[in-house]
Amino acid sequence: MSILALSSVCVTVVFLLIVADVRSGDIDRRANHDYPKIWFSKIFYETLEDFTGPTDIGSSECRKQMQMYVSHLQNDSLWAIQMSDSWSRYPNGILVGTSHQMGVYEECVKVHQPVMGKYCIPSVKISSSAGVDFTAKKTDKLHVNDNAWQEILGFVDRDNQQRRNVIKFGICIPDSCTADDLQVTLQKKFDIHFLPHQVKAQVQVDSILCSTDKDAYPYDTGYYLTSSLVGILVLMCCVSTAFHLIVIMRNNNGKKCKMSEIFNTFSLIRNGRDLIKYNRNNDLNIFNGLKVYTMILVLFGHKFLYFVINPITYTMQLEKMYTEGPDFLLTSMNLIDPFFYIAGYLMYIMLIPQFNKPGTSWYQILMVIAYKYMKVLPSYGIVMLMTAFVIPHLGNGPFWASRMWHEADNCKTYWWANILAVSNFIPVENQCLIAGWYVSCLLQFLVIGTTVVYVYVKRRKIGIYLIVILLCASLAISFVTTYVNQAYGIVRVMYSFLESPSNSTEFRNYYRPFFYRGTPFFTGLLAGIVVEELKKREIKFSTTVVYVGTLVVSAACIWGQLYGARFHDVFRPYDVLEQSVYAAFSHCTWAIILFWLTLCHFTTGFGPIEKLFNNRLTVPLGRLSYTVYLVNITVMMMIESKQRTAVTPTSYLLIDGWIFGAFRTYMVGTILYLLIEAPSGLLIKKLLFGKKHEHNGTAVMPPNRTNSANNTETEQKNTSRL
């Protein structure tokens, strides 16, 4: 009986397992029935196989040209076949995040007769039309035997991947047809082929993404006035330089010849000499070196940001960044902080001697602010004018209009925010010049810092308390606002941010206002006081303390900086206290490092290492920092916005593009310096101070360890340019 009972139990268990397996199979089969039976690319190809364009809608001219296009296409006319051949009908690379199916832009837009080819980039978003929630089956990583449709229909936008359910592709149509005509026709066509498979394909065609090889941006009055102004400035510099050459040659031949003041101001020879002038005994040269190395990193970051928003063929390579690094790219949104620190320290060094003069009153505050503001304005204004009226005409391509025209329109509408130094308080999407927020912050700190230093000179204790209070307030504001609003303590470099910075709450609300940027600036002011006190007491550090301390401080701050990379993990639980602490600390990392470097450099020195920052190359390049920063994003945008095809992101391609972009940026910055920045600076000094400015320059020299009296006014002026 026991054997029979055991056999019965075994049979029952086997039967139940078979039933469960059958039911599981039925469930799997029913689940598989939810997926379309034909792969996406084939349906897409069937949709566009015989599609030519908006044949039955649009204006009469559009219909006429479409009829001509279709008839010539049937006759295999070269121009019609070129238009049809210029775009791809079978998408590939969807599962690895290939964002664009670009086709051949030039082949389309080079068709001019008998119609003109127009290249458009429609966007198609794929979803289920049967009400099935495929996202419920989504796992972090699909199994190799899972249905490939799951990657598209079940895509969950966690902001760390390129969207697999959005397809963008190039298409060529006659110029007389509009984006709306194309969108309506494409939507009908996609509905016919996709809806039977219970897949919804939502089509969108933006008119700004439709272009020809014609320059469609209007040549308005601003274009001609700006071009004339730049032309006059170039002519004046060329004539002045030629006259300067004549004077040099005559003086070399023993004939005394005097250079007139106006020619001397615009001479490229004179301004070029001032640019490359080098005095190794000027201790402030170290800040030029710091500017150069920081600017190189800033250029790399900006190159990366504009590189990854272009068409990519294998975005999985970029998506690894969120899990494998490099963490520097994920945490470098505070890389501009060193410039604020340097601005704070140099402001203290330059203004203390000015305000210590006998008879100095509050009126001197206004003079300093007016002088600095007037120095910033000429180059700033020219870049705005060029961006608004000239640069839109300097390129083309499928993405040129969507990026450069928007920037130009912003500068035409919101230029006043830049002039009034409040561009960091208007919406991000309306800001003229992406780099304009920094200039506004700098001018706002100019007003605050000048006032604080004046108070410090007149009432030392009150001034120190005021600086400390402002520093603490800046840290507290970052902590409290992050805590109250439960925001992230870092501007996360997610895909939504890369597509548009305005998509980031942190960038939109906490990145640009000056009161979130005050920590490094007020630390720079405080460093000026501490260095002055240490020098008075003749306190110096040992070589061991200098080098070991620098290593320890740098390592600790860099570790804290890179800690923010873990906030890009979309599965990591949010901790408001952690985020708030990091929000305050992230603005201290560079400030603490530079504070320590400043103390060591101005009291003891770093020995041979200083040559890395103080040499004949870094000093002139550091003087270009302001003009380079003004143009760097515009130059990078111009380079990347001309892209026609998708590329595979590799480190070699990124580094090569960074080197080329940095070289071009410094070249444009040098031209801006020689044509605008240097001459305008001389004219402003002449206007405000007359001949007395030569003496005023020496009055603000910093205390150096060796031979500071030999420092020239030009060196001081160029050191504090940014």
Buried (B, 14 or more C-beta within 10 A) or exposed (E): EEEEEEEEEEEEEEEEEEEEEEEEEEEEEEBEEBBBEBBBBEBBBBBBEEBBBBBEBBEEEBBBBBEBBBEBBEEEBEBBBBBBBBBBBEBEBBEBBBBBBBBBBBBBBBBEEEBBBBBBBBBBEBBBBEEBEBEEBBEEEBEEEEBEBBBBBBBBBEBBBBBBBBBBBBBBBBBBBBBEBBBBBBBEBBBEBBEEBBBBBBBBBBBBBBBBBEEEBEEEEBBEEBBEBBEEBEEBBEEBBBBBEEBEEEEEEEEEEEBEEBBBBBBBBBBBEBBEBBBBBBBBBBBBBBBBBBBBEBBBBBBBBBBBBBBBBBBBBBBEBBEEEEBBBBBBBBBBBBBBBBBBBBBBBBBBBBBEEEEBEEEBBEEBBEBBBBBBBBBBBBBBBBBBBBBBBEBBBBBBBBBBBEBBBBBBEBBEBBBEBBBBBBEBEEBBBBBBBBBBBBBBBBBBBBBBBBBBBBEEEEBBEBBBEBBEBBBEBBBEBBBEBEBBBBBBBBBBBBEEBBBBBBBBBBBBBBBBBBBBBBBBBBBBBBBBEBBEEEEBBEEEEBBEBBEEBBEEBBEBBBBBBBBBEBEEEEEBEBBBBBBBBBBBBBBBBBBBBBBBBBBBBBEEEBEEBBBEEBBBBBBBBBBBBBBBBBBBBBBBBBBBBBBEBEEEEBEEBBEEBBEBBBEBBBBBBBBBBBBBBBBBBBEBBEEEBEEBBEEBBBBBEEEBEEBBBBBBBBBBBB
